[in-house]
Amino acid sequence: MANRTQKWPENKIGKYYVDTTCIDCDLCRQTAPANFARNSEKGYTYVVKQPQTPEEESCCGQAKTECPTDSIGDDGVD
């Protein structure tokens, strides 16, 4: 389970975030490309945009469910 006290500072403020357990597997970026981006210099993913449509919300939820390291949380602060 993701820990919001360990989330990457680049995460856009809001419900979803990625924490420091991310292994940069690319799954969330494929599932919700509008919402997740890669820090290529340091090798991890973060939330670049909070979901704004039902489709984006669904994709972010799917990415969270499928994350192999449970690095995506949905209990962030708005």
C-alpha positions as CSV (number, residue, x, y, z in Angstrom):
1,M,0.0,0.0,0.0
2,A,1.4,3.4,-1.0
3,N,2.4,5.8,1.7
4,R,1.5,9.4,1.2
5,T,4.3,10.5,3.6
6,Q,6.8,9.0,1.1
7,K,5.3,10.4,-2.1
8,W,7.5,12.0,-4.7
9,P,7.6,15.8,-4.6
10,E,6.7,16.1,-8.3
11,N,3.2,14.6,-7.7
12,K,0.5,17.0,-8.6
13,I,-1.5,17.8,-5.5
14,G,-4.7,15.7,-5.2
15,K,-6.1,12.3,-4.7
16,Y,-3.6,10.2,-6.6
17,Y,0.2,10.0,-6.0
18,V,3.2,7.7,-6.5
19,D,5.5,7.0,-3.6
20,T,9.2,6.1,-3.4
21,T,8.6,2.3,-3.8
22,C,8.0,2.9,-7.5
23,I,10.3,0.7,-9.7
24,D,9.5,2.6,-12.9
25,C,7.9,-0.4,-14.6
26,D,5.9,1.9,-17.0
27,L,2.5,0.1,-16.4
28,C,0.7,3.2,-15.1
29,R,2.1,5.4,-17.8
30,Q,0.7,2.9,-20.4
31,T,-2.7,2.6,-18.5
32,A,-3.2,6.3,-17.8
33,P,-0.7,8.2,-20.0
34,A,-2.4,11.6,-19.5
35,N,-1.9,11.3,-15.7
36,F,1.4,9.7,-15.1
37,A,4.9,10.8,-16.2
38,R,8.4,9.6,-15.8
39,N,11.3,11.3,-14.1
40,S,13.9,9.9,-16.5
41,E,16.8,11.3,-14.7
42,K,16.0,9.6,-11.4
43,G,14.0,6.6,-12.7
44,Y,10.5,6.8,-11.2
45,T,7.0,7.8,-12.1
46,Y,4.8,10.5,-10.6
47,V,1.3,11.9,-11.1
48,V,1.6,14.8,-13.6
49,K,-2.1,15.5,-13.7
50,Q,-5.0,14.5,-11.4
51,P,-7.9,12.9,-13.2
52,Q,-10.4,15.4,-14.5
53,T,-12.9,13.1,-16.4
54,P,-14.6,9.8,-15.5
55,E,-12.4,8.1,-18.1
56,E,-9.2,9.4,-16.5
57,E,-10.5,8.5,-13.0
58,S,-11.1,4.9,-14.3
59,C,-7.7,4.7,-15.9
60,C,-6.0,5.9,-12.7
61,G,-7.9,3.5,-10.6
62,Q,-6.9,0.7,-12.9
63,A,-3.3,1.7,-12.8
64,K,-3.4,1.7,-9.0
65,T,-5.0,-1.8,-8.9
66,E,-2.4,-3.2,-11.4
67,C,0.7,-1.6,-9.9
68,P,3.0,-4.5,-9.0
69,T,4.6,-2.6,-6.1
70,D,1.4,-0.9,-4.7
71,S,3.2,2.4,-5.2
72,I,0.1,4.3,-6.3
73,G,-2.1,5.8,-3.6
74,D,-5.5,7.4,-3.8
75,D,-5.7,8.9,-0.4
76,G,-3.8,12.1,-1.1
77,V,-4.8,15.6,-0.1
78,D,-6.7,17.7,-2.5
